[in-house]
Amino acid sequence: MSKILVIAEHLDGKLNSSTARAVSAAKAVAPEAIDVLILADRVETLAVDAAKIDGVNRVLTVERSENAHALAAMLAPQIAKVAASYSHVFAPSTTFGKDLLPRVAALLGVGQVSDVITVAGPHAFTRPMYAGNAIVDVEVPAEQIVVATIRTASWPAASMSSGSATVESIQVDVALPTHTRFVELKQGKSDRPDLQSASRVVSGGRGVGSKENFDIIYKFADKIGAAVGASRAAVDAGYVPNELQVGQTGKIIAPELYVAVGISGAIQHLTGIKDAGTIVAINKDGEAPIFEIADIGLVGDLFKLLPELEQAL
Ligand SMILES: Cc1cc2nc3c(=O)[nH]c(=O)nc-3n(C[C@H](O)[C@H](O)[C@H](O)COP(=O)(O)OP(=O)(O)OC[C@H]3O[C@@H](n4cnc5c(N)ncnc54)[C@H](O)[C@@H]3O)c2cc1C
């Protein structure tokens, strides 16, 4: 039978909902047990929150000062040690998990399954490749521990209020490296909803034309309480910072509503919104590929249509 260890992602004392999404993927394996592992310098509130995730049996905590920041070099040896009694190790396929799990896999001497979108069995998964143009069946040898990152946009978050897991503090006796140290974390500050987890997102592309013009996107997003995203062309042109990029080399998101404004719909952009609910496209070119996937399309000048739409709302 399978026993799955899910690695908790957190920042500033708050559990990221990506953890509950990874738990959903773990539940799809129908394992004997799902445990969540929290590595932090202060675990208390994180453990209380993780214990509430539906489907979790135990929350294991490792509290030590070296775990104050999510340094993969520090966390990986501890996870590899704890993983010895598990059949699977899952982490979200976010920057955190993508940085961390390859090290865990290497320490365990196995390959990693990346970006799991469906579970076909305890050792069988699917994952996208070629910017989502192909879906691949991946099978892990049955005798091998499965180390996998979970594409968060493809899994709903397990309920974060109905669980009642037990919490256990554990000691992990393993030497930690001295070659890596935390210097600082730089991140954009915004009062708008977080792009990765927002239920509504308004994105602008090259068609918006300039950094100043992007105000029209921010204004519209604020009107409907949405996060702001962008195409890579808009980021490369310096209209917005790169943490707003949506797509293959940006954020993979699954909002209920996605509004693409002045975005042509290149495959590398579309791969980032594959799991979005309703897609609305505003583009002056009626032949733009974005209209092939849009549920609602408005053909016209964004500078005319957006204010009209805002007025109507
Ligand atoms: C390896 C690789 C990775 C990539 N990763 C990403 C990624 O993560 N995310 C991403 O987005 N791209 C990515 N790209 C780039 C991608 O191929 C496209 O170049 C990019 O998405 C185009 O951005 P855009 O749609 O804003 O620009 P364009 O393709 O130039 O489209 C602009 C659109 O705006 C419309 N428009 C112009 N003016 C107006 C107006 N006044 N009103 C209404 N519409 C107007 C035009 O009709 C046009 O359709 C990647 C490319 C490669 C090779």
The ligand as a MOL file (V3000), in Angstrom:
LIG
                    3D

  0  0  0     0  0            999 V3000
M  V30 BEGIN CTAB
M  V30 COUNTS 53 58 0 0 0
M  V30 BEGIN ATOM
M  V30 1 C 10.4330 29.2070 -25.0990 0
M  V30 2 C 9.3780 30.2810 -25.0960 0
M  V30 3 C 8.6660 30.5150 -23.9420 0
M  V30 4 C 7.6600 31.4890 -23.9310 0
M  V30 5 N 6.9600 31.6890 -22.7740 0
M  V30 6 C 5.9210 32.5830 -22.7960 0
M  V30 7 C 5.1090 32.7720 -21.6420 0
M  V30 8 O 5.3420 32.1760 -20.5700 0
M  V30 9 N 4.0710 33.6380 -21.7220 0
M  V30 10 C 3.7760 34.3440 -22.8550 0
M  V30 11 O 2.8040 35.1260 -22.8630 0
M  V30 12 N 4.5370 34.1900 -23.9530 0
M  V30 13 C 5.6130 33.3410 -23.9350 0
M  V30 14 N 6.3940 33.2360 -25.0490 0
M  V30 15 C 6.2070 34.2160 -26.1450 0
M  V30 16 C 5.0590 33.8890 -27.0780 0
M  V30 17 O 5.5110 33.0490 -28.1140 0
M  V30 18 C 4.4930 35.1960 -27.7120 0
M  V30 19 O 5.5420 35.8840 -28.3520 0
M  V30 20 C 3.8390 36.1480 -26.7170 0
M  V30 21 O 2.9060 35.4500 -25.9200 0
M  V30 22 C 3.1270 37.2340 -27.4760 0
M  V30 23 O 2.5990 38.1700 -26.5800 0
M  V30 24 P 1.3710 39.0850 -27.0070 0
M  V30 25 O 0.2180 38.2060 -27.3440 0
M  V30 26 O 1.1860 40.1010 -25.9410 0
M  V30 27 O 1.9580 39.8560 -28.2780 0
M  V30 28 P 1.5650 39.7350 -29.8000 0
M  V30 29 O 1.6560 38.3550 -30.2930 0
M  V30 30 O 2.3460 40.7870 -30.4930 0
M  V30 31 O 0.0270 40.1350 -29.8330 0
M  V30 32 C -0.4690 41.4000 -29.5450 0
M  V30 33 C -1.9620 41.3710 -29.8670 0
M  V30 34 O -2.5380 42.6190 -29.4940 0
M  V30 35 C -3.5270 42.9330 -30.4570 0
M  V30 36 N -3.7220 44.3820 -30.4040 0
M  V30 37 C -2.8280 45.3630 -30.7410 0
M  V30 38 N -3.3600 46.5850 -30.5270 0
M  V30 39 C -4.6180 46.3780 -30.0330 0
M  V30 40 C -5.6620 47.2310 -29.6270 0
M  V30 41 N -5.5280 48.5940 -29.6490 0
M  V30 42 N -6.8290 46.6860 -29.2070 0
M  V30 43 C -6.9900 45.3480 -29.1810 0
M  V30 44 N -6.0240 44.4780 -29.5480 0
M  V30 45 C -4.8470 44.9850 -29.9720 0
M  V30 46 C -2.9720 42.4390 -31.7600 0
M  V30 47 O -4.0340 42.2070 -32.7010 0
M  V30 48 C -2.2610 41.1610 -31.3360 0
M  V30 49 O -3.1130 40.0230 -31.4880 0
M  V30 50 C 7.3900 32.2550 -25.0860 0
M  V30 51 C 8.1190 31.9950 -26.2450 0
M  V30 52 C 9.0930 31.0290 -26.2630 0
M  V30 53 C 9.8520 30.7770 -27.5370 0
M  V30 END ATOM
M  V30 BEGIN BOND
M  V30 1 1 1 2
M  V30 2 1 2 3
M  V30 3 2 2 52
M  V30 4 2 3 4
M  V30 5 1 4 5
M  V30 6 1 4 50
M  V30 7 2 5 6
M  V30 8 1 6 7
M  V30 9 1 6 13
M  V30 10 2 7 8
M  V30 11 1 7 9
M  V30 12 1 9 10
M  V30 13 2 10 11
M  V30 14 1 10 12
M  V30 15 2 12 13
M  V30 16 1 13 14
M  V30 17 1 14 15
M  V30 18 1 14 50
M  V30 19 1 15 16
M  V30 20 1 16 17
M  V30 21 1 16 18
M  V30 22 1 18 19
M  V30 23 1 18 20
M  V30 24 1 20 21
M  V30 25 1 20 22
M  V30 26 1 22 23
M  V30 27 1 23 24
M  V30 28 2 24 25
M  V30 29 1 24 26
M  V30 30 1 24 27
M  V30 31 1 27 28
M  V30 32 2 28 29
M  V30 33 1 28 30
M  V30 34 1 28 31
M  V30 35 1 31 32
M  V30 36 1 32 33
M  V30 37 1 33 34
M  V30 38 1 33 48
M  V30 39 1 34 35
M  V30 40 1 35 36
M  V30 41 1 35 46
M  V30 42 1 36 37
M  V30 43 1 36 45
M  V30 44 2 37 38
M  V30 45 1 38 39
M  V30 46 1 39 40
M  V30 47 2 39 45
M  V30 48 1 40 41
M  V30 49 2 40 42
M  V30 50 1 42 43
M  V30 51 2 43 44
M  V30 52 1 44 45
M  V30 53 1 46 47
M  V30 54 1 46 48
M  V30 55 1 48 49
M  V30 56 2 50 51
M  V30 57 1 51 52
M  V30 58 1 52 53
M  V30 END BOND
M  V30 END CTAB
M  END
